[in-house]
């Protein structure tokens, strides 16, 4: 049984007297057979009464719940016990180049993003801004970022920008 799921069940059972229904797929032993939890209603009720006037959970920086979170190692904090994190290696810019494709509908909507690129940590080595053919764009993006920026006029529907951009990385 997932630890945090069971903790909340124990609290509901102890404070409200409701025995939670457990999903059958969670309640399997090593052989794949259903198991039943022992009747702990009296003990959980005692705990509920004991902690009724206080916060029953303790918060610590030693444990962190990153359930269903994708991370690279530098995003981890000082915790020692980690639940649920999927760790990935960061992009190596010496081996892999990544192009950021930006959808734009007017000539200046992407300018704030471009201005912020050099102040942020990102893996992008190039930027392509997809715009409709009906607009003109006179920005010199080199004034705002060191990342090479090119403008491409879309020739299909805007939701196809990622697929139709001429990306060479």
Secondary structure, DSSP 8 states (H G I E B T S, - for coil): --HHHHHHHHHHHHHH-------TTTSB-TTS-B------HHHHHHHHHHTTTS--S---SSEEEEEEEEEEGGG--S-SEEEEEEEE----TTT--EEEEEE-SSTTTTHHHHHHGGGS---EEEEEEEE-TT------GGGT-SSEEEEEE-SS-GGGHHHHS----
